[in-house]
Amino acid sequence: MLSHHDRQELEKIERWFELTEPALAAQLRSGRPACSPLLRLALLLSLDITAGLLMLPGIVVNSPALLLTGMITVTAAVIAHLSRFGRA
């Protein structure tokens, strides 16, 4: 068991985390593990590759449907890279 002083110090640390890093405190409170960086990287790279593989045939074959789908995928990739998902 922790002493009274240790419990008080832990409560101070908990309050400090809640004030300075509310997202971290909420994640620690929920107990869910964070998404691994390798998984995030794999998802971003697969989105980039998919965008390229849709745009290239769309340009070569002159298919507006493939080109539009590729452009939408590129937009999604840019949003993913600029969002918190790509950084955190």
PyMOL Python script that loads the backbone (N, CA, C, O; Angstrom):
from pymol import cmd

cmd.read_pdbstr("""\
ATOM      1  N   MET A   1       0.836  -1.188   0.000  1.00  0.00           N
ATOM      2  CA  MET A   1       0.000   0.000   0.000  1.00  0.00           C
ATOM      3  C   MET A   1       0.876   1.243   0.000  1.00  0.00           C
ATOM      4  O   MET A   1       1.996   1.248   0.510  1.00  0.00           O
ATOM      5  N   LEU A   2       0.334   2.279  -0.580  1.00  0.00           N
ATOM      6  CA  LEU A   2       1.047   3.546  -0.635  1.00  0.00           C
ATOM      7  C   LEU A   2       0.768   4.354   0.621  1.00  0.00           C
ATOM      8  O   LEU A   2      -0.305   4.270   1.219  1.00  0.00           O
ATOM      9  N   SER A   3       1.759   5.133   0.996  1.00  0.00           N
ATOM     10  CA  SER A   3       1.567   6.006   2.154  1.00  0.00           C
ATOM     11  C   SER A   3       0.671   7.178   1.763  1.00  0.00           C
ATOM     12  O   SER A   3       0.403   7.412   0.584  1.00  0.00           O
ATOM     13  N   HIS A   4       0.223   7.895   2.765  1.00  0.00           N
ATOM     14  CA  HIS A   4      -0.643   9.052   2.528  1.00  0.00           C
ATOM     15  C   HIS A   4       0.077  10.089   1.663  1.00  0.00           C
ATOM     16  O   HIS A   4      -0.521  10.671   0.759  1.00  0.00           O
ATOM     17  N   HIS A   5       1.340  10.312   1.940  1.00  0.00           N
ATOM     18  CA  HIS A   5       2.133  11.279   1.176  1.00  0.00           C
ATOM     19  C   HIS A   5       2.265  10.841  -0.287  1.00  0.00           C
ATOM     20  O   HIS A   5       2.142  11.666  -1.193  1.00  0.00           O
ATOM     21  N   ASP A   6       2.515   9.553  -0.521  1.00  0.00           N
ATOM     22  CA  ASP A   6       2.645   9.044  -1.891  1.00  0.00           C
ATOM     23  C   ASP A   6       1.348   9.205  -2.675  1.00  0.00           C
ATOM     24  O   ASP A   6       1.364   9.573  -3.850  1.00  0.00           O
ATOM     25  N   ARG A   7       0.218   8.924  -2.012  1.00  0.00           N
ATOM     26  CA  ARG A   7      -1.073   9.094  -2.674  1.00  0.00           C
ATOM     27  C   ARG A   7      -1.323  10.550  -3.036  1.00  0.00           C
ATOM     28  O   ARG A   7      -1.843  10.843  -4.112  1.00  0.00           O
ATOM     29  N   GLN A   8      -0.956  11.460  -2.144  1.00  0.00           N
ATOM     30  CA  GLN A   8      -1.120  12.885  -2.427  1.00  0.00           C
ATOM     31  C   GLN A   8      -0.257  13.307  -3.615  1.00  0.00           C
ATOM     32  O   GLN A   8      -0.705  14.068  -4.473  1.00  0.00           O
ATOM     33  N   GLU A   9       0.969  12.815  -3.661  1.00  0.00           N
ATOM     34  CA  GLU A   9       1.853  13.153  -4.774  1.00  0.00           C
ATOM     35  C   GLU A   9       1.312  12.604  -6.097  1.00  0.00           C
ATOM     36  O   GLU A   9       1.380  13.279  -7.124  1.00  0.00           O
ATOM     37  N   LEU A  10       0.779  11.392  -6.074  1.00  0.00           N
ATOM     38  CA  LEU A  10       0.184  10.819  -7.279  1.00  0.00           C
ATOM     39  C   LEU A  10      -1.040  11.617  -7.733  1.00  0.00           C
ATOM     40  O   LEU A  10      -1.246  11.802  -8.932  1.00  0.00           O
ATOM     41  N   GLU A  11      -1.845  12.086  -6.790  1.00  0.00           N
ATOM     42  CA  GLU A  11      -3.003  12.911  -7.132  1.00  0.00           C
ATOM     43  C   GLU A  11      -2.564  14.242  -7.745  1.00  0.00           C
ATOM     44  O   GLU A  11      -3.217  14.740  -8.662  1.00  0.00           O
ATOM     45  N   LYS A  12      -1.471  14.822  -7.255  1.00  0.00           N
ATOM     46  CA  LYS A  12      -0.943  16.058  -7.846  1.00  0.00           C
ATOM     47  C   LYS A  12      -0.500  15.814  -9.287  1.00  0.00           C
ATOM     48  O   LYS A  12      -0.767  16.620 -10.177  1.00  0.00           O
ATOM     49  N   ILE A  13       0.176  14.698  -9.498  1.00  0.00           N
ATOM     50  CA  ILE A  13       0.632  14.359 -10.856  1.00  0.00           C
ATOM     51  C   ILE A  13      -0.566  14.144 -11.773  1.00  0.00           C
ATOM     52  O   ILE A  13      -0.557  14.586 -12.922  1.00  0.00           O
ATOM     53  N   GLU A  14      -1.588  13.473 -11.273  1.00  0.00           N
ATOM     54  CA  GLU A  14      -2.793  13.244 -12.064  1.00  0.00           C
ATOM     55  C   GLU A  14      -3.466  14.563 -12.448  1.00  0.00           C
ATOM     56  O   GLU A  14      -3.861  14.743 -13.599  1.00  0.00           O
ATOM     57  N   ARG A  15      -3.597  15.482 -11.494  1.00  0.00           N
ATOM     58  CA  ARG A  15      -4.188  16.798 -11.789  1.00  0.00           C
ATOM     59  C   ARG A  15      -3.339  17.555 -12.802  1.00  0.00           C
ATOM     60  O   ARG A  15      -3.879  18.214 -13.691  1.00  0.00           O
ATOM     61  N   TRP A  16      -2.009  17.470 -12.678  1.00  0.00           N
ATOM     62  CA  TRP A  16      -1.125  18.157 -13.608  1.00  0.00           C
ATOM     63  C   TRP A  16      -1.312  17.616 -15.025  1.00  0.00           C
ATOM     64  O   TRP A  16      -1.372  18.383 -15.986  1.00  0.00           O
ATOM     65  N   PHE A  17      -1.404  16.280 -15.151  1.00  0.00           N
ATOM     66  CA  PHE A  17      -1.633  15.682 -16.458  1.00  0.00           C
ATOM     67  C   PHE A  17      -2.964  16.128 -17.045  1.00  0.00           C
ATOM     68  O   PHE A  17      -3.044  16.431 -18.235  1.00  0.00           O
ATOM     69  N   GLU A  18      -4.009  16.172 -16.224  1.00  0.00           N
ATOM     70  CA  GLU A  18      -5.320  16.574 -16.722  1.00  0.00           C
ATOM     71  C   GLU A  18      -5.341  18.023 -17.184  1.00  0.00           C
ATOM     72  O   GLU A  18      -6.077  18.364 -18.110  1.00  0.00           O
ATOM     73  N   LEU A  19      -4.544  18.881 -16.554  1.00  0.00           N
ATOM     74  CA  LEU A  19      -4.491  20.288 -16.953  1.00  0.00           C
ATOM     75  C   LEU A  19      -3.609  20.504 -18.178  1.00  0.00           C
ATOM     76  O   LEU A  19      -3.964  21.281 -19.065  1.00  0.00           O
ATOM     77  N   THR A  20      -2.472  19.830 -18.235  1.00  0.00           N
ATOM     78  CA  THR A  20      -1.521  20.102 -19.320  1.00  0.00           C
ATOM     79  C   THR A  20      -1.734  19.213 -20.536  1.00  0.00           C
ATOM     80  O   THR A  20      -1.534  19.671 -21.661  1.00  0.00           O
ATOM     81  N   GLU A  21      -2.125  17.978 -20.352  1.00  0.00           N
ATOM     82  CA  GLU A  21      -2.302  17.026 -21.456  1.00  0.00           C
ATOM     83  C   GLU A  21      -3.634  16.284 -21.301  1.00  0.00           C
ATOM     84  O   GLU A  21      -3.644  15.108 -20.940  1.00  0.00           O
ATOM     85  N   PRO A  22      -4.761  16.962 -21.572  1.00  0.00           N
ATOM     86  CA  PRO A  22      -6.053  16.307 -21.361  1.00  0.00           C
ATOM     87  C   PRO A  22      -6.262  15.085 -22.259  1.00  0.00           C
ATOM     88  O   PRO A  22      -6.905  14.121 -21.842  1.00  0.00           O
ATOM     89  N   ALA A  23      -5.730  15.109 -23.482  1.00  0.00           N
ATOM     90  CA  ALA A  23      -5.898  13.957 -24.376  1.00  0.00           C
ATOM     91  C   ALA A  23      -5.143  12.748 -23.843  1.00  0.00           C
ATOM     92  O   ALA A  23      -5.653  11.628 -23.873  1.00  0.00           O
ATOM     93  N   LEU A  24      -3.924  12.976 -23.355  1.00  0.00           N
ATOM     94  CA  LEU A  24      -3.142  11.881 -22.783  1.00  0.00           C
ATOM     95  C   LEU A  24      -3.820  11.340 -21.534  1.00  0.00           C
ATOM     96  O   LEU A  24      -3.884  10.127 -21.334  1.00  0.00           O
ATOM     97  N   ALA A  25      -4.320  12.228 -20.702  1.00  0.00           N
ATOM     98  CA  ALA A  25      -5.000  11.783 -19.479  1.00  0.00           C
ATOM     99  C   ALA A  25      -6.238  10.956 -19.813  1.00  0.00           C
ATOM    100  O   ALA A  25      -6.509   9.948 -19.160  1.00  0.00           O
ATOM    101  N   ALA A  26      -6.987  11.381 -20.826  1.00  0.00           N
ATOM    102  CA  ALA A  26      -8.183  10.623 -21.217  1.00  0.00           C
ATOM    103  C   ALA A  26      -7.806   9.267 -21.779  1.00  0.00           C
ATOM    104  O   ALA A  26      -8.477   8.271 -21.507  1.00  0.00           O
ATOM    105  N   GLN A  27      -6.733   9.220 -22.563  1.00  0.00           N
ATOM    106  CA  GLN A  27      -6.308   7.943 -23.127  1.00  0.00           C
ATOM    107  C   GLN A  27      -5.811   7.007 -22.030  1.00  0.00           C
ATOM    108  O   GLN A  27      -6.110   5.813 -22.052  1.00  0.00           O
ATOM    109  N   LEU A  28      -5.064   7.532 -21.081  1.00  0.00           N
ATOM    110  CA  LEU A  28      -4.598   6.694 -19.969  1.00  0.00           C
ATOM    111  C   LEU A  28      -5.770   6.213 -19.117  1.00  0.00           C
ATOM    112  O   LEU A  28      -5.773   5.083 -18.629  1.00  0.00           O
ATOM    113  N   ARG A  29      -6.767   7.088 -18.944  1.00  0.00           N
ATOM    114  CA  ARG A  29      -7.928   6.718 -18.144  1.00  0.00           C
ATOM    115  C   ARG A  29      -8.746   5.626 -18.830  1.00  0.00           C
ATOM    116  O   ARG A  29      -9.299   4.753 -18.163  1.00  0.00           O
ATOM    117  N   SER A  30      -8.824   5.674 -20.171  1.00  0.00           N
ATOM    118  CA  SER A  30      -9.624   4.683 -20.895  1.00  0.00           C
ATOM    119  C   SER A  30      -8.948   3.318 -20.934  1.00  0.00           C
ATOM    120  O   SER A  30      -9.618   2.290 -21.026  1.00  0.00           O
ATOM    121  N   GLY A  31      -7.624   3.312 -20.863  1.00  0.00           N
ATOM    122  CA  GLY A  31      -6.910   2.041 -20.829  1.00  0.00           C
ATOM    123  C   GLY A  31      -6.712   1.395 -22.181  1.00  0.00           C
ATOM    124  O   GLY A  31      -6.283   0.244 -22.252  1.00  0.00           O
ATOM    125  N   ARG A  32      -7.016   2.113 -23.274  1.00  0.00           N
ATOM    126  CA  ARG A  32      -6.817   1.557 -24.605  1.00  0.00           C
ATOM    127  C   ARG A  32      -5.386   1.805 -25.048  1.00  0.00           C
ATOM    128  O   ARG A  32      -4.861   2.900 -24.847  1.00  0.00           O
ATOM    129  N   PRO A  33      -4.751   0.817 -25.643  1.00  0.00           N
ATOM    130  CA  PRO A  33      -3.392   1.042 -26.146  1.00  0.00           C
ATOM    131  C   PRO A  33      -3.407   1.939 -27.378  1.00  0.00           C
ATOM    132  O   PRO A  33      -4.366   1.935 -28.150  1.00  0.00           O
ATOM    133  N   ALA A  34      -2.362   2.688 -27.548  1.00  0.00           N
ATOM    134  CA  ALA A  34      -2.251   3.584 -28.702  1.00  0.00           C
ATOM    135  C   ALA A  34      -1.992   2.761 -29.961  1.00  0.00           C
ATOM    136  O   ALA A  34      -1.439   1.663 -29.902  1.00  0.00           O
ATOM    137  N   CYS A  35      -2.398   3.309 -31.087  1.00  0.00           N
ATOM    138  CA  CYS A  35      -2.153   2.685 -32.380  1.00  0.00           C
ATOM    139  C   CYS A  35      -0.655   2.729 -32.651  1.00  0.00           C
ATOM    140  O   CYS A  35      -0.018   3.762 -32.444  1.00  0.00           O
ATOM    141  N   SER A  36      -0.095   1.633 -33.106  1.00  0.00           N
ATOM    142  CA  SER A  36       1.344   1.583 -33.307  1.00  0.00           C
ATOM    143  C   SER A  36       1.758   2.471 -34.473  1.00  0.00           C
ATOM    144  O   SER A  36       1.011   2.622 -35.440  1.00  0.00           O
ATOM    145  N   PRO A  37       2.947   3.059 -34.382  1.00  0.00           N
ATOM    146  CA  PRO A  37       3.422   3.920 -35.469  1.00  0.00           C
ATOM    147  C   PRO A  37       3.597   3.154 -36.784  1.00  0.00           C
ATOM    148  O   PRO A  37       3.405   3.719 -37.861  1.00  0.00           O
ATOM    149  N   LEU A  38       3.956   1.884 -36.699  1.00  0.00           N
ATOM    150  CA  LEU A  38       4.121   1.096 -37.920  1.00  0.00           C
ATOM    151  C   LEU A  38       2.791   0.897 -38.637  1.00  0.00           C
ATOM    152  O   LEU A  38       2.739   0.914 -39.867  1.00  0.00           O
ATOM    153  N   LEU A  39       1.727   0.710 -37.880  1.00  0.00           N
ATOM    154  CA  LEU A  39       0.407   0.555 -38.485  1.00  0.00           C
ATOM    155  C   LEU A  39      -0.016   1.851 -39.178  1.00  0.00           C
ATOM    156  O   LEU A  39      -0.542   1.828 -40.290  1.00  0.00           O
ATOM    157  N   ARG A  40       0.225   2.994 -38.499  1.00  0.00           N
ATOM    158  CA  ARG A  40      -0.089   4.289 -39.108  1.00  0.00           C
ATOM    159  C   ARG A  40       0.698   4.490 -40.393  1.00  0.00           C
ATOM    160  O   ARG A  40       0.150   4.933 -41.402  1.00  0.00           O
ATOM    161  N   LEU A  41       1.988   4.163 -40.352  1.00  0.00           N
ATOM    162  CA  LEU A  41       2.832   4.320 -41.533  1.00  0.00           C
ATOM    163  C   LEU A  41       2.347   3.422 -42.668  1.00  0.00           C
ATOM    164  O   LEU A  41       2.306   3.841 -43.824  1.00  0.00           O
ATOM    165  N   ALA A  42       1.983   2.191 -42.335  1.00  0.00           N
ATOM    166  CA  ALA A  42       1.491   1.262 -43.361  1.00  0.00           C
ATOM    167  C   ALA A  42       0.192   1.770 -43.985  1.00  0.00           C
ATOM    168  O   ALA A  42       0.010   1.667 -45.198  1.00  0.00           O
ATOM    169  N   LEU A  43      -0.703   2.310 -43.177  1.00  0.00           N
ATOM    170  CA  LEU A  43      -1.960   2.838 -43.705  1.00  0.00           C
ATOM    171  C   LEU A  43      -1.725   4.054 -44.604  1.00  0.00           C
ATOM    172  O   LEU A  43      -2.341   4.179 -45.663  1.00  0.00           O
ATOM    173  N   LEU A  44      -0.839   4.939 -44.180  1.00  0.00           N
ATOM    174  CA  LEU A  44      -0.556   6.122 -44.996  1.00  0.00           C
ATOM    175  C   LEU A  44       0.115   5.743 -46.309  1.00  0.00           C
ATOM    176  O   LEU A  44      -0.238   6.269 -47.365  1.00  0.00           O
ATOM    177  N   LEU A  45       1.082   4.833 -46.246  1.00  0.00           N
ATOM    178  CA  LEU A  45       1.758   4.417 -47.468  1.00  0.00           C
ATOM    179  C   LEU A  45       0.814   3.682 -48.413  1.00  0.00           C
ATOM    180  O   LEU A  45       0.886   3.865 -49.628  1.00  0.00           O
ATOM    181  N   SER A  46      -0.062   2.861 -47.868  1.00  0.00           N
ATOM    182  CA  SER A  46      -1.007   2.159 -48.740  1.00  0.00           C
ATOM    183  C   SER A  46      -1.984   3.141 -49.397  1.00  0.00           C
ATOM    184  O   SER A  46      -2.391   2.941 -50.541  1.00  0.00           O
ATOM    185  N   LEU A  47      -2.353   4.186 -48.680  1.00  0.00           N
ATOM    186  CA  LEU A  47      -3.215   5.211 -49.261  1.00  0.00           C
ATOM    187  C   LEU A  47      -2.485   5.969 -50.372  1.00  0.00           C
ATOM    188  O   LEU A  47      -3.072   6.274 -51.410  1.00  0.00           O
ATOM    189  N   ASP A  48      -1.210   6.268 -50.150  1.00  0.00           N
ATOM    190  CA  ASP A  48      -0.410   6.943 -51.183  1.00  0.00           C
ATOM    191  C   ASP A  48      -0.257   6.073 -52.429  1.00  0.00           C
ATOM    192  O   ASP A  48      -0.432   6.551 -53.550  1.00  0.00           O
ATOM    193  N   ILE A  49       0.065   4.814 -52.234  1.00  0.00           N
ATOM    194  CA  ILE A  49       0.259   3.901 -53.363  1.00  0.00           C
ATOM    195  C   ILE A  49      -1.049   3.712 -54.129  1.00  0.00           C
ATOM    196  O   ILE A  49      -1.057   3.696 -55.360  1.00  0.00           O
ATOM    197  N   THR A  50      -2.149   3.568 -53.398  1.00  0.00           N
ATOM    198  CA  THR A  50      -3.448   3.420 -54.053  1.00  0.00           C
ATOM    199  C   THR A  50      -3.782   4.650 -54.888  1.00  0.00           C
ATOM    200  O   THR A  50      -4.296   4.529 -56.000  1.00  0.00           O
ATOM    201  N   ALA A  51      -3.491   5.826 -54.355  1.00  0.00           N
ATOM    202  CA  ALA A  51      -3.754   7.058 -55.109  1.00  0.00           C
ATOM    203  C   ALA A  51      -2.939   7.080 -56.396  1.00  0.00           C
ATOM    204  O   ALA A  51      -3.457   7.426 -57.458  1.00  0.00           O
ATOM    205  N   GLY A  52      -1.671   6.714 -56.302  1.00  0.00           N
ATOM    206  CA  GLY A  52      -0.829   6.688 -57.493  1.00  0.00           C
ATOM    207  C   GLY A  52      -1.281   5.655 -58.502  1.00  0.00           C
ATOM    208  O   GLY A  52      -1.280   5.908 -59.707  1.00  0.00           O
ATOM    209  N   LEU A  53      -1.670   4.482 -58.007  1.00  0.00           N
ATOM    210  CA  LEU A  53      -2.109   3.417 -58.911  1.00  0.00           C
ATOM    211  C   LEU A  53      -3.453   3.720 -59.557  1.00  0.00           C
ATOM    212  O   LEU A  53      -3.772   3.142 -60.596  1.00  0.00           O
ATOM    213  N   LEU A  54      -4.234   4.594 -58.981  1.00  0.00           N
ATOM    214  CA  LEU A  54      -5.492   5.013 -59.615  1.00  0.00           C
ATOM    215  C   LEU A  54      -5.270   6.156 -60.606  1.00  0.00           C
ATOM    216  O   LEU A  54      -5.912   6.212 -61.655  1.00  0.00           O
ATOM    217  N   MET A  55      -4.360   7.063 -60.265  1.00  0.00           N
ATOM    218  CA  MET A  55      -4.125   8.213 -61.134  1.00  0.00           C
ATOM    219  C   MET A  55      -3.390   7.816 -62.422  1.00  0.00           C
ATOM    220  O   MET A  55      -3.742   8.279 -63.507  1.00  0.00           O
ATOM    221  N   LEU A  56      -2.381   6.966 -62.302  1.00  0.00           N
ATOM    222  CA  LEU A  56      -1.574   6.609 -63.464  1.00  0.00           C
ATOM    223  C   LEU A  56      -2.394   5.976 -64.589  1.00  0.00           C
ATOM    224  O   LEU A  56      -2.313   6.445 -65.725  1.00  0.00           O
ATOM    225  N   PRO A  57      -3.181   4.930 -64.319  1.00  0.00           N
ATOM    226  CA  PRO A  57      -4.010   4.386 -65.406  1.00  0.00           C
ATOM    227  C   PRO A  57      -5.070   5.384 -65.883  1.00  0.00           C
ATOM    228  O   PRO A  57      -5.449   5.373 -67.055  1.00  0.00           O
ATOM    229  N   GLY A  58      -5.542   6.232 -64.993  1.00  0.00           N
ATOM    230  CA  GLY A  58      -6.521   7.238 -65.396  1.00  0.00           C
ATOM    231  C   GLY A  58      -5.951   8.207 -66.408  1.00  0.00           C
ATOM    232  O   GLY A  58      -6.651   8.642 -67.321  1.00  0.00           O
ATOM    233  N   ILE A  59      -4.672   8.549 -66.248  1.00  0.00           N
ATOM    234  CA  ILE A  59      -4.014   9.442 -67.209  1.00  0.00           C
ATOM    235  C   ILE A  59      -3.690   8.696 -68.501  1.00  0.00           C
ATOM    236  O   ILE A  59      -3.928   9.209 -69.594  1.00  0.00           O
ATOM    237  N   VAL A  60      -3.142   7.473 -68.371  1.00  0.00           N
ATOM    238  CA  VAL A  60      -2.730   6.703 -69.554  1.00  0.00           C
ATOM    239  C   VAL A  60      -3.932   6.327 -70.424  1.00  0.00           C
ATOM    240  O   VAL A  60      -3.891   6.487 -71.644  1.00  0.00           O
ATOM    241  N   VAL A  61      -4.982   5.835 -69.806  1.00  0.00           N
ATOM    242  CA  VAL A  61      -6.154   5.362 -70.550  1.00  0.00           C
ATOM    243  C   VAL A  61      -7.109   6.516 -70.863  1.00  0.00           C
ATOM    244  O   VAL A  61      -8.048   6.357 -71.643  1.00  0.00           O
ATOM    245  N   ASN A  62      -6.864   7.673 -70.254  1.00  0.00           N
ATOM    246  CA  ASN A  62      -7.732   8.833 -70.428  1.00  0.00           C
ATOM    247  C   ASN A  62      -9.149   8.537 -69.927  1.00  0.00           C
ATOM    248  O   ASN A  62     -10.142   8.818 -70.598  1.00  0.00           O
ATOM    249  N   SER A  63      -9.202   7.957 -68.715  1.00  0.00           N
ATOM    250  CA  SER A  63     -10.475   7.596 -68.107  1.00  0.00           C
ATOM    251  C   SER A  63     -10.836   8.623 -67.026  1.00  0.00           C
ATOM    252  O   SER A  63     -10.168   8.698 -65.995  1.00  0.00           O
ATOM    253  N   PRO A  64     -11.876   9.400 -67.257  1.00  0.00           N
ATOM    254  CA  PRO A  64     -12.261  10.398 -66.244  1.00  0.00           C
ATOM    255  C   PRO A  64     -12.658   9.771 -64.907  1.00  0.00           C
ATOM    256  O   PRO A  64     -12.418  10.357 -63.852  1.00  0.00           O
ATOM    257  N   ALA A  65     -13.258   8.596 -64.949  1.00  0.00           N
ATOM    258  CA  ALA A  65     -13.687   7.957 -63.699  1.00  0.00           C
ATOM    259  C   ALA A  65     -12.476   7.562 -62.852  1.00  0.00           C
ATOM    260  O   ALA A  65     -12.458   7.809 -61.646  1.00  0.00           O
ATOM    261  N   LEU A  66     -11.465   6.953 -63.474  1.00  0.00           N
ATOM    262  CA  LEU A  66     -10.263   6.581 -62.727  1.00  0.00           C
ATOM    263  C   LEU A  66      -9.512   7.819 -62.256  1.00  0.00           C
ATOM    264  O   LEU A  66      -9.001   7.851 -61.137  1.00  0.00           O
ATOM    265  N   LEU A  67      -9.447   8.818 -63.093  1.00  0.00           N
ATOM    266  CA  LEU A  67      -8.755  10.042 -62.728  1.00  0.00           C
ATOM    267  C   LEU A  67      -9.441  10.741 -61.557  1.00  0.00           C
ATOM    268  O   LEU A  67      -8.774  11.211 -60.635  1.00  0.00           O
ATOM    269  N   LEU A  68     -10.753  10.808 -61.591  1.00  0.00           N
ATOM    270  CA  LEU A  68     -11.497  11.429 -60.487  1.00  0.00           C
ATOM    271  C   LEU A  68     -11.327  10.627 -59.194  1.00  0.00           C
ATOM    272  O   LEU A  68     -11.124  11.198 -58.123  1.00  0.00           O
ATOM    273  N   THR A  69     -11.411   9.313 -59.306  1.00  0.00           N
ATOM    274  CA  THR A  69     -11.221   8.469 -58.121  1.00  0.00           C
ATOM    275  C   THR A  69      -9.811   8.647 -57.563  1.00  0.00           C
ATOM    276  O   THR A  69      -9.622   8.713 -56.348  1.00  0.00           O
ATOM    277  N   GLY A  70      -8.833   8.724 -58.449  1.00  0.00           N
ATOM    278  CA  GLY A  70      -7.457   8.959 -58.013  1.00  0.00           C
ATOM    279  C   GLY A  70      -7.295  10.306 -57.340  1.00  0.00           C
ATOM    280  O   GLY A  70      -6.588  10.421 -56.339  1.00  0.00           O
ATOM    281  N   MET A  71      -7.942  11.326 -57.878  1.00  0.00           N
ATOM    282  CA  MET A  71      -7.849  12.655 -57.285  1.00  0.00           C
ATOM    283  C   MET A  71      -8.510  12.700 -55.908  1.00  0.00           C
ATOM    284  O   MET A  71      -8.017  13.373 -55.002  1.00  0.00           O
ATOM    285  N   ILE A  72      -9.602  12.000 -55.754  1.00  0.00           N
ATOM    286  CA  ILE A  72     -10.268  11.924 -54.444  1.00  0.00           C
ATOM    287  C   ILE A  72      -9.367  11.191 -53.454  1.00  0.00           C
ATOM    288  O   ILE A  72      -9.269  11.579 -52.290  1.00  0.00           O
ATOM    289  N   THR A  73      -8.714  10.133 -53.918  1.00  0.00           N
ATOM    290  CA  THR A  73      -7.804   9.379 -53.052  1.00  0.00           C
ATOM    291  C   THR A  73      -6.583  10.222 -52.680  1.00  0.00           C
ATOM    292  O   THR A  73      -6.113  10.163 -51.543  1.00  0.00           O
ATOM    293  N   VAL A  74      -6.073  11.000 -53.622  1.00  0.00           N
ATOM    294  CA  VAL A  74      -4.953  11.901 -53.316  1.00  0.00           C
ATOM    295  C   VAL A  74      -5.378  12.928 -52.266  1.00  0.00           C
ATOM    296  O   VAL A  74      -4.614  13.230 -51.351  1.00  0.00           O
ATOM    297  N   THR A  75      -6.572  13.455 -52.393  1.00  0.00           N
ATOM    298  CA  THR A  75      -7.086  14.408 -51.404  1.00  0.00           C
ATOM    299  C   THR A  75      -7.183  13.769 -50.027  1.00  0.00           C
ATOM    300  O   THR A  75      -6.818  14.377 -49.021  1.00  0.00           O
ATOM    301  N   ALA A  76      -7.677  12.539 -49.991  1.00  0.00           N
ATOM    302  CA  ALA A  76      -7.760  11.826 -48.706  1.00  0.00           C
ATOM    303  C   ALA A  76      -6.371  11.585 -48.134  1.00  0.00           C
ATOM    304  O   ALA A  76      -6.177  11.680 -46.922  1.00  0.00           O
ATOM    305  N   ALA A  77      -5.406  11.275 -48.990  1.00  0.00           N
ATOM    306  CA  ALA A  77      -4.030  11.046 -48.526  1.00  0.00           C
ATOM    307  C   ALA A  77      -3.424  12.330 -47.957  1.00  0.00           C
ATOM    308  O   ALA A  77      -2.749  12.301 -46.928  1.00  0.00           O
ATOM    309  N   VAL A  78      -3.667  13.447 -48.626  1.00  0.00           N
ATOM    310  CA  VAL A  78      -3.143  14.726 -48.135  1.00  0.00           C
ATOM    311  C   VAL A  78      -3.767  15.062 -46.786  1.00  0.00           C
ATOM    312  O   VAL A  78      -3.073  15.491 -45.864  1.00  0.00           O
ATOM    313  N   ILE A  79      -5.056  14.868 -46.675  1.00  0.00           N
ATOM    314  CA  ILE A  79      -5.737  15.138 -45.395  1.00  0.00           C
ATOM    315  C   ILE A  79      -5.188  14.227 -44.304  1.00  0.00           C
ATOM    316  O   ILE A  79      -4.973  14.673 -43.178  1.00  0.00           O
ATOM    317  N   ALA A  80      -4.960  12.961 -44.624  1.00  0.00           N
ATOM    318  CA  ALA A  80      -4.419  12.027 -43.640  1.00  0.00           C
ATOM    319  C   ALA A  80      -3.006  12.424 -43.223  1.00  0.00           C
ATOM    320  O   ALA A  80      -2.658  12.323 -42.047  1.00  0.00           O
ATOM    321  N   HIS A  81      -2.202  12.867 -44.162  1.00  0.00           N
ATOM    322  CA  HIS A  81      -0.839  13.270 -43.828  1.00  0.00           C
ATOM    323  C   HIS A  81      -0.812  14.545 -42.985  1.00  0.00           C
ATOM    324  O   HIS A  81       0.036  14.683 -42.103  1.00  0.00           O
ATOM    325  N   LEU A  82      -1.717  15.464 -43.244  1.00  0.00           N
ATOM    326  CA  LEU A  82      -1.734  16.720 -42.503  1.00  0.00           C
ATOM    327  C   LEU A  82      -2.484  16.648 -41.182  1.00  0.00           C
ATOM    328  O   LEU A  82      -2.321  17.512 -40.320  1.00  0.00           O
ATOM    329  N   SER A  83      -3.299  15.628 -41.026  1.00  0.00           N
ATOM    330  CA  SER A  83      -4.104  15.516 -39.801  1.00  0.00           C
ATOM    331  C   SER A  83      -3.277  14.969 -38.654  1.00  0.00           C
ATOM    332  O   SER A  83      -2.113  14.607 -38.828  1.00  0.00           O
ATOM    333  N   ARG A  84      -3.869  14.914 -37.519  1.00  0.00           N
ATOM    334  CA  ARG A  84      -3.221  14.359 -36.328  1.00  0.00           C
ATOM    335  C   ARG A  84      -2.911  12.878 -36.525  1.00  0.00           C
ATOM    336  O   ARG A  84      -1.977  12.353 -35.919  1.00  0.00           O
ATOM    337  N   PHE A  85      -3.695  12.200 -37.373  1.00  0.00           N
ATOM    338  CA  PHE A  85      -3.482  10.774 -37.602  1.00  0.00           C
ATOM    339  C   PHE A  85      -2.094  10.512 -38.162  1.00  0.00           C
ATOM    340  O   PHE A  85      -1.451   9.524 -37.808  1.00  0.00           O
ATOM    341  N   GLY A  86      -1.638  11.393 -39.034  1.00  0.00           N
ATOM    342  CA  GLY A  86      -0.336  11.198 -39.654  1.00  0.00           C
ATOM    343  C   GLY A  86       0.824  11.526 -38.733  1.00  0.00           C
ATOM    344  O   GLY A  86       1.931  11.033 -38.947  1.00  0.00           O
ATOM    345  N   ARG A  87       0.604  12.335 -37.727  1.00  0.00           N
ATOM    346  CA  ARG A  87       1.696  12.767 -36.853  1.00  0.00           C
ATOM    347  C   ARG A  87       1.785  11.965 -35.573  1.00  0.00           C
ATOM    348  O   ARG A  87       2.873  11.584 -35.143  1.00  0.00           O
ATOM    349  N   ALA A  88       0.634  11.708 -34.962  1.00  0.00           N
ATOM    350  CA  ALA A  88       0.667  11.113 -33.656  1.00  0.00           C
ATOM    351  C   ALA A  88       0.875   9.658 -33.653  1.00  0.00           C
ATOM    352  O   ALA A  88       0.921   9.043 -32.588  1.00  0.00           O
TER     353      ALA A  88
END
""", "prot")
cmd.dss("prot")
cmd.show_as("cartoon", "prot")
cmd.util.cbc("prot")
cmd.orient("prot")
